[in-house]
Amino acid sequence: MKHGKKYSDSAKLVDRTKVYDTNEALDLCIKTAKAKFDETVEVHVRLGVDSRHADQQVRGAVVLPNGTGKKVRVLVFAKGDKVDAALEAGAEYAGGEEYMTKIQNEGWMDFDVVIASPDMMGVVGRLGKILGPRGLMPNPKAGTVTPDVARAVTEAKAGKIEYRLDKTNIIHCPIGKVSFGTEKLSKNLDTLMAAIAKAKPAAAKGQYIKSCVVSATMGPGVRVNSNKYVAV
């Protein structure tokens, strides 16, 4: 794959054979972000599990202490008082079948997170083929299916992110913006990695956290020493 000059210049700053301490890796990540916009910093964690087995799935959610730097638009499926509670908590949209119809018939997707009260999952379930592939389907493990929709909205707005394995046994997550600086990004990364370490399946054998790489949106990957994150 051919890269542009900015990427090539940035890549020269990174020693591909080296595993960096967290702060050093994030410093490099910030230095290699050359785009004109505030790039997102992402972490890519390869785990020693097999996602094909149900007992080796790794999935959950965690609130990053410094947020993600992204404005999150929240859609809540709820009834009665919970609609008002969700809107008061900051949800952009809250309601029932009218939103299901809008998504199905109009292809409406002006939201980033979907939360549902348990009694609405019959409605939301009909949207599985649309929301599922986009990673937007509410899920109890991620805290997005809950009776307390107001709290879920507050957490989503505060920087709650969901982590889950892809088919190649890697977790990809945003941990903030380049403008956050090393200290804030480091706290976010530590929080996410602690949650992933805690979520280690009992069926996982051998080395659990195989590798950890951070990168800015348009920058090269920087390998992070993941030894301190290994679950005891």
N, C-alpha and C positions, 0 to 999 in steps of 0.2 A: 504493500500500500504506500502510495507516494504522499509525503507530507509537505506542507508549505514551509517557507523559510523560518517563520516565527516558531513553529513547532520544532524544527530541526535545531534552531539555536537553543531552545529550551531543553531539548533532549540532551544536549552536550553538557548541561549542568548536572545531570543525573548519572551516577555510576550504577549501571544496570546490574553489576555483580555484587553490589553492597546492600546490606540490610541496615536501614537507618533507625536510630531511636525516634520515638514519636515526634518530639518537638523539632528535631532536625529534618525529619521527613516532611512535616507540615510547613516549615520554613521554606524548604525547596519547592514544595507544591505552590506556595504563594509567589515565589520568585519566577516560577515557570508560567504563571498566568499572564499572558501578554494581550489578551483580547481587550476590546474597548468597553466591554460590559463587565459587571461584577460577576465573575464566574462562580459556579457552584463547585464546592469541593465534595467529591464522592469517595466512599470507601468500598473496596471490593474484597470480600473475605471468602477464601476457599476453605471448605470444611471437609474433614475426613469422615464423611457419612455418605450414604447412598439414598438419594431422594426418591428412588423408585420404591423403597420400602416404607410403609406407613409408620412403622415404629422408629424411623430415623428422620422424620420430618423436623425441621427447625423453623418455627414461625412464632412471631410475637410482636409486641409494640413497646416502645419506650419514649418517654418525653425527654427530649434533649434540653439540658439546662439553659442553653443559649439560643434555643429555637433553630429554625432552618434558614431564616432570612427571607422566606417566601411567604407571600400572602396566600392563605389557604381559603378556598371557597368551599363551604360545607352545605351539603344537602342532607336533611333529616327526614326519614319516614317515620311519622308518629301520628297519634290521634289526640283529640281533646286538649287537656291542659299541657300535655307534653309538647304540643306544637308551639304554644306560647313560651314555654320554658326554654325550648331550643332557640327560638328567635331572640329571646332576652339574653341568652348566653352568647349570642353573636352569629348564629347560623344565618347564611344568606337566604336559604330556602327551607321550609318545613311544611309537610303536609302528607297526603296519601296518594290515592289512585291518580289524581290529576297529574302528578309528576311522573308516575309510571307511564301514563298515556303520552305525555310530552316527550319522554325519552324514546318510547317505542315508535311513535308516529312521526315525530319531527326530527329525530336524531339529535335531540338537545343534550348537550354534555358540558354545560357551563359550570362545572364544579370539579373539585379536586379530591374530596373525601365524601363518602356516603356512610351515614350512621342510621341505624334503625332500632326501634324498640322491638322486643321479641314478638309482640302481637302483630307486627307488620311484615314479618318475614314471608308470609303467604303471598303478599303483594310483591315484595322485593324479589322473591324467588323467581318470578316470571321474567325478571330482567337478567337472569344468570348468564345467558349467552352474550349479552351486551356488556355487562359490568365485569364479568369474570375475566375475559381475556385482557381487560385493561387494568386488572388488579384493583378494581373498585368495589368488589362485592363485600358487603359487611360480613364480619366474622367475629364470633365470640372471643377467640384467642387474641385478636387484635384490639378487643375492647370496643369494636364498632357495632356489635349487637348487644344492647344493654338497656335495662329499664331506666337508667339515669342518663338520658340523652343530653341533658344540659351539661353534666360533667364531661361527657365525651366530646362535646363541642368545645368546651373550654380547653381541654387537653389538646385537641387538634389545632386550635388557634395558637396554643402556647409552644407548639413545635413537636407534637407527637408524630413519630414516624413508625411505619410498619416494616419489619424485616422478615424475609422469607427466602428459602432456597429456590434457585432456579434449577432447570434440568441438568445443569453441569455442576451442581453442588456448590454454587457460589451465591453469596448474598451481596446485593448492590444497594447502597443507601447513601442519600445525601447527608452531610453532617454540617452544612452551613455554607457561607459565602466567603470568598477570598478576603473581603473587607473586614471579616470578623477578627482576623489576626490569629497568630499561633496559639495564644493562651485559651481563647474561647473555643477554637476548633479542637484543641487537645482535650478539653473537658467534655465536649460533645462526643469525641471519638472514644474516650475512656468509658463514658456512660453506655454507649452502644455496644462496645466490645464486652463490657461486664454483663450486659443483658444476654448477648449471644453465648457467652461462656456458661452462664447460669442455665441456659436453655438446652444444654447438651443432653441428647437423648440417652437413656440408659443402655440402649442397644448399640450405641456408637463404640467402636473398638479402635485401639491405636491412637495415633495423634489426631486430636479433634480440630484444632485450628492449624491448618496447613500453611496458609500464607495470608498476608494482609497488605493491600496496596492502596495508596491514596493518589488521587489525581484531580486536577482542576478540569473544568469542562473541555477546554481546548489544549490541555497540557499533557505531558507524558506521565506514566505511572511511576510512583516512588514506593519502593518496598519498605514496609515498616516491620521492626522487630516485634513479633507478636508473643514472645515468651512471657511477658508480664501479664498477658491476658488469658493464659491457659488456665482452665478451671482446675482447681485442686481436687 
